[in-house]
Amino acid sequence: MVLSRKSNLLVFLVLAMIVLAADWMAIGGMTPEDEKIVSLGVTFDLVLVVPLLYYLCFVRKRAKSLLSVIPVVFAGYVTARYVLPSTNERLMSALQWVIFPLEALLVCFELAVVYYEIRKLVQVIKAYRVIRQTEAHVMDAARAAVSEVFGDRALATLIFHDVAVFYYSCLAWRQKAFTKPDAAAFAYHKESSWFYLMLMVCKLLILEGVAVHFLLQEWSHQAAWLVSASHVYLIILLVADYNAMRLNPVLVDQAGVRIQYGLRISADVPFSEIANVTVAQGMEIPKEEWETTVGPMFEQPNTAIELAQPLKVRGLFGIRREVGKIYLTLDKPEQFRQKIGEKTMYTRMI
């Protein structure tokens, strides 16, 4: 990340120096007859070309605000006033009436973006309050509200993922596991080793984060804090994932199987889509099935749900993909298999 940032800055500086060197040579060889055209060209380079290079090489790749280009535009304007002959005062006076409205336009654009975000947030809150009246699960209501406002797009999945991480890491500590009156619940966190693995990884992230922070601080303060922030986010993500595991058992109701395996697997599987359920200790997912299956990370599954046809499931960060088999690590896999057998047999009889 730091090397990429430095390479982008280096590219901008090289290109800007080439443009400025050409302008300097043009000013040095300027004759009275060429004064107007050279002044216009130099002003164009300083006020528009160099800021455009800064935007393409630095701002756009770092997804920064357009307002960060304004100081470069203003610096080019000030430079043009000092390097060009005083006979071009009229050009400079005219140019300032272009620059300042442009800056005002950018400020208005940023304010419009802020207004849009606030308006969308209000819409999500209103939609959530309406959906929550009929939806029992908090996060299912939040997902439906975000989808209603933003549509079925990648932006909606990312927004919901961040909302879920915040909820499970900060707001859900006193909540009880979600159940339905007519559903059988199957926990998967009580006999899992994920809790101890999470603690170990968090400990390593803290120790490594402190060491890496002081090491990078000798090179770049920004890089040190960026890496530290990524370590903190990973810790929050792990805590949120475990809390989601604790609060979301696998549910088998009249409609099918509701799977919310932490933040890593989310799917609603109708009984009509279940071809078979296999239970075995220490299952290994074959390499040739990695692209068409989904399962718990860093744990050996003991339950495999084979689907009649590919089904879309949501994974970490809301990434969707079609799978033909879902692997789980359940506390009571045999009881789960029996329950699925009862439900599928009853469904087929109907």
N, C-alpha and C positions, 0 to 999 in steps of 0.2 A: 504493500500500500504506500509506504513512504517512498520507495524507489520509483513507483509509478508517478507519484506527485512531483518528485524532483525532475523526472524525465519530461513531464508535461511543462514544467516551469522552464526547463532548459530549451525545449522546442520553441516556446513563446519568446524567450530572450533572443535566441538566434534569429528567428524570423523578424522580430522587432528591430534588432540591430541592423539587419540587411536593409529594411525599409528606411530606417533613420540614416544609415550611411548613404543610401541613394539620394535622400532628400538633402543631406548636407552637401554632397557633391553638386546637386542641382543649384542650391543657393550660392555655392562658391563660384560657379560658372555662369551665374545669372546676368543677363544684360538688361538695360532699361526696356528694350522691346519685349523681353520675355518675362518681365517682372510679374505681370498680372497672372499669366498662366502658371508660372512656377509657384507663386504664392498660393494660388488656388489648389494646385496639386499637393504641395506640402501640407497645407491646412487639411485637405481631405485625408491624407495619410495619418496625420497626428490625431485628428478628431474622430475618424471613422475606421480606417484600416487597422491601426494598432489596437484600439479597443475591440474590434471584431476578432482579431487574432487572440487577444486575451480571453474573450468569451469562448472561442472554439477550443483553445488549448487548455484552459484552466477552469472556467466557470461551468461550462456545459458538462464536462467530464466529472466534475465534483458535485453536480446538481445544486449549485449555489444560487442565490437570488440574483436576478438581473440588476438589482441595485448595486451590487459589487462592481459593476462595470462603470458606474458613474464617476468614481474618482479617477479612473484612467482617462475617461473622456475629458474631464475637467483639467487634468494634468496636461493632456495634449493641447487643450485650448490655451492654457497659460504659456506652454512652451512656444506655441505658434506666435503669440503676442510678442515674445522676447526675441525670437530668432529671425522673424520676418522684418523687412524694412518698415519704418514708420509710415511710409506712403500708403501702406495697406490698412490703415486705421479704419477706413470705411468697411473693408471686408471683415475685420475683427468685430466691429460694432454690429454688423449684420449677422455675423455668426453667433454672437451671444444670444440673439433673439431666436436662434434655432436650438441652441444647446439647452437653455433653461426650460423652454417648453417641453423638450424631449425628456429632461429629468423629471419634470412634473408629470409627464405621461407615464413614465416608469413607476413613479410613486403611486399614481392612481391605479395602475395595473396591479401592483402589490396589494393595495388596499382592497381591490376587487377580489383578488384571490383569497384574502383573509375573510372577506364577507361571504364568499362562496363556501368556504370551509365551515364557518359558523352556522350558515343556513343549513348545510347538510347535516351538521351535528344536531341541530334542533329537529330536523326531520327524522333522524334516526331515533332520537329520544321519544318523539311523539309516536312513531311507529312501534317502538318497543313497548310503550305503555298500553297500546291497543292490543298487540299480540300477546303480551304477558297475561292478559285476562283469560285467555284460552289455552295458553301454553304453560305446562307445569314446570318445565326446566328453564332456568334463567338463561343459560347460554344458547339453548335452542331458540328462545325468543330473541336473543341478541343477534344470532346468525340470520334469522328471518328478517329482522328489522334492517340490518345492514344490506342484505340482498335486495330488499324492497326499495331501498333508497338508491343504492349504487348499481343494482343489476347483478347479473351473474358474470362478473368480470374478475380478473386477477386482482384488481384493486380492492374489491370487496373481500376476497379471501385473506389478503394481507391485513386489512383493517380488522377483520374479525379475529385473526390470529393474535394480533397485538392486544385486542380487547380481552381475549381468553387468557393470555399470559398475565395481564394485569389483574384480572378477576381472581384467578386461581392462586396467584402469588401473594396478593394483598388483601382480598376481601372475603375469601372463602374458608378461612381457618375455623370458624365456628359452625359452618354448615354441616348438615348430616348428608349421608349418602343418598343419592337420588333413587327413588323407587316409584313404582306404579302399583295401584291396588290390585290389579289383575295380572301382575307380572312376577315371574320368578327371577330373583337377582343372584348373580354369580360373581363374587369378588375375585380379584386377581392380584391384590397387593399384599395380602396378609402373609402368604407363604412364599412370596417372591423375594429374590435377593436384590431387587432394584433399589430398595431403600438404602441398603448398606453401600451399594455401588454408587448411588447418588451422593451419599456423604463423603465417600472416598474421593470421587471426582471433584466435588466442591472444595474439599481440603487441598487437593493438588492445584486447583485453579487459584485458590487464595495464595498459597505459598509460591507457586510459579509466577502469579501475577505481580506480587511484590518484588520478586527478584528481577523479572523482565522490565518492570516499570523503572527501577533505578538504573538498570543497564541501558535502556533506551533513552533515559533522560539525559545521559551524557552526549547523546547524538541529536535527539530532537524531542523537545517537550511535548509537541503536538502528537508525535507518534506514541510516546509513552502513555499519554492520557487516552489516546484512541484504543490502544491495546488493552489498557486497564478497563475501559468502558466495555469492551467486548467480553472480557472475563466476567465482569459483573452481570452482563446480560445473559451469558451462558449459565451462571449460577441461578439467576432468577428463572430462566427457562427450565432448568432441571427441577427446581422447587415447584414451579407451576405444574410441570408434567406429573410429578408424584402426587400433588394435591388433586389433580384431575383424575388420576388412577384411584385414589382413595374415595372420591365422591361420585364416581361413575362406574358402578358395576355393570357387567353385561346383563341386559334385560331380555327375557323371553316372554312376550305377551301374546295376545291373540293374533296380532298382525305379522309378527316375525321376530327377528333378533335385532336389538339395538346395541350396537358396539360403539363405545366411546372409550378406547383404550388409551388413557392419558390424553396427551395432545398428538399422539403418533398415528393412531388409527381411528377413523370415524366413518361408520357406515350403518345403513339401515337395510337389513337383508330380509326380504319376504320369504316365507316358508317355501313358496313355489320356486324360488331360486336356489334352494339348498338341495344338492344332489346326494351328498354324503357327509357324515361327520366321523372323523377318525380320532381316536384317543390313544396316546402312547407316551411313555416317559422318554425324555431326551431325544425328541425329534430333531432331525437334521434337514434343513431346507436344501434340496439339490441345487447345484449351481445353475442348471439349465432352467430352473423355475424362478430365479431371482427377478427376472423382468416381468413375470406374470403373477407374482404372489406378493403378499404383504404380511409382515409379522413383527413381533417385538424385537427391538434392538438389544443386543448384549444379553439375551436370555434365550434358553432353549425352550421352544414351545412344547406343549403337551396335548394340544388340540388343533385339528385342522378341519376347516369348513370348506368342503369342495363345492363350488358353485355350478349350477346347471349351465350358465352362460356368463361371460365376462360382466362384471359389475363395477361401477365407478365408486371408488373410496377416496376419502380425503386423508392426507398424511400431514406430516409436520409442515408448518408454514402454509397450510391450506392447499398444498399441491395435490392435484387430482390425477388419478390414473386408473385404468381398467385392470382388474385382476381376475384370475380364475380360481384362486384359493386364498383363504385368510387363515393365518396361523395365530394362535393365542396361547398364553400361559395362564391357565385358570387354577384357582385353589382347589376346585372340585370338578375336574374335567369329566369324570364318569357320570356324575349326576346331570351335568350339562348335556351330555350325549343322550342320556335317557329322556330328558325333557324334550329335546329336539325330536327324538324318535316319536314320542307321544304326540307332539303337536303336528308333525308332518303326516303321521298316520291319520290323525283326526281330520286334517285338511284334505287329504286325498280321498277319505271316505265321503266328505261333504261334496 
